[in-house]
Amino acid sequence: MRKMVIPVALLGAVLTAGGCGFAGAHGSGVHGGSSAGDRVGTATAGSGGVQHITVKGDENMQFTPNVIKAHPGKLEIRLVTTGATPHDLEVTKLHATTGMVKKGKPGEVEVDLSSAGRYDFVCTYHTRQHMTGVIEVS
């Protein structure tokens, strides 16, 4: 009976540590609300009621901001890559993408955020590195 306790305890520790790795690297998205490590940005209203925000993709495989606050309506996201590594930004629920973006050649995507809620976005090239974010629409 004693032999069963040790493997179960170890399995619990491994599962707990593994689960924390993703939430800590991402800090938002499907895992809950904004956390202390998030880089939050607010979209600004532009002409014609279209909201705008610029997101940077860096060599650390992070988006800045990785949490975008917006209101229902159209949002134009401009992706700028700050290093030699190319990135893209895809709003997964809406299947909308900037396409590949390289340093010095920004990409844009316009999405229609028709209702309040959360819209996850990812760099499809770096999902294994948890290069993700979320648009919080309220």
Phi, psi and omega in degrees: 000324182295327181297330181286330183293317182297309179299322180295318179297317178295318179299318178299318180294319179295314180296321179295313180295319180295320180294327181287333183299316183288315182297322180290323181287329185259306176078359180202203179078217185290355183264008176131196183278187181297145177237174185301331182277356182286150175251105189263136175227149180246128178294143179255146180287137178238193181293146179071013178080004178279129177275152182226146171205147175253132179242137178255137172252131187240182181287347176271008181059049178229146170266141172227114357285158173254356170234121180248124176265128181213170176251160176305142181132196182277140178227127174256122179253127177253121179258129178239130176263128186266349181233193183284340182280125177286152178222169166221171177224117179241125173276103194298315183298330184258357181052041181246134184221154175280342191076179182295133180238127177248162181304133179085355180227081182296158176236156181227151173217138176247130180236151177256107180268083190289338181216160178297150179149195182244134179235109180286147171227154184218160163266114185293341178280336189230036178294327179294336176268009178061040175278088188221169176196184181214144171258121178258113184255124179217000000 
